Amino acid sequence: MGHTLPSTTQIAFEQIAELKPLYDALRRSDQLILDKFFEAILQHRAAIGNAANLLPMEIMPFVILLEERKRNNQIQNELYALIEVLEKRLDQLSLPKVGGDAAP
């Protein structure tokens, strides 16, 4: 009989399980961050499976960086949008009133 290879999902869960001693030693706030990293890894199982020439532990940091970059880009875009709104409000406040009492 042929030898079956483990699925990418199984490999990902095994790699995450290997990090359990580290995970358990961390503060809860750090564990929550690692949970997000683990979620990112599991979201990209298919891409990890396609990178067959790399070990899962070699590709997982790239997946985490990808998700963090997407998150940072989203935050940056939201900040730029808020800055635009604030600049428009500031411009409206600094405009002189039209038709009001004009000083002679």
N, C-alpha and C positions, 0 to 999 in steps of 0.2 A: 504494500500500500504506500501511496505517496504521503509525503509530509506536508501538512497544511500550515500555511503561515498565519500568524495572528492578524486580526483586522487592525486597521489604524486606530479604531476606537479602543480596542483592547490594549494596544500598545500605549496609547495616550493615558488610559486609566492606570496602567502599570507604572508609567513614568511619574504620574501624579502621586501614586501610592508610595513610590520610593522617596518622595519628598515629605512624607508624613512626619518623620521625626523632627525635621526642621520646622514644619508647619506647627506642630504641637508645642515647640519651644518658643514660638513667637507670641507677641502680645496680640490681643484680639483685633486691634486696629490693623496690624500688619497681616493677620490672617485674612481679614476681609479684602485686603488688596490682592493677596495671593489667590483668593477665590475668584476675583475678577480676571486674573491672569489665566487661571485654569479654565474659566468659561470661554475666554478668547481662544485658547488652545483647542477646546472641543468644538468651537464653531468652525474651525479651519481644518477639520479632520481630513477632508478630501484633498486639500492642498498638501497637507503633510504626507498623505499616502502617495501623492504624485511625485514627491521628492524622495524617491526610493534610494537614490545614491547617497543620501544623508541620513545620519542617525536621528531618531526623533528628538533627542536632547540637543542636537545641533540646530534643528529647524525651529523648535519651540520658542527660543528667544526672539527669532525674527517675527514670528506670529504675534508675540506680545508687543514688540516694537511697532508693528503695523497697527495694531488696535490702539495703542497709546498715541500714535501719530494721528490717526483718525479722530480720536477724542480731542487731542490738542487743537487740531484744525477746526473742529466744530466749536470749541470754546472760543477760539480766536475769531471766527466768523461772527459768533454771537456778540462778542465784545465790540467788534467793529460796527455792527448794526446798532448796538446801544450807544456808542459814541456818536454815530450819525444822528440818532434821535436827540441826544443831548445837545449837539451842536445846532440843530434846527431850532430847538426850544430856546437856546441862548440867543440865536439870531432874532427870533421873534420878540424876545424880551428887550433887546437892544434897539429895535426899530422905533423911530419917533412916531408918536401918535398923529394920525391925520385927522383934521377937522376939529381938533380939540382947542382948548384955550391956549392961544399963542401969546406969548409975552411980547409987549411992544418993543 
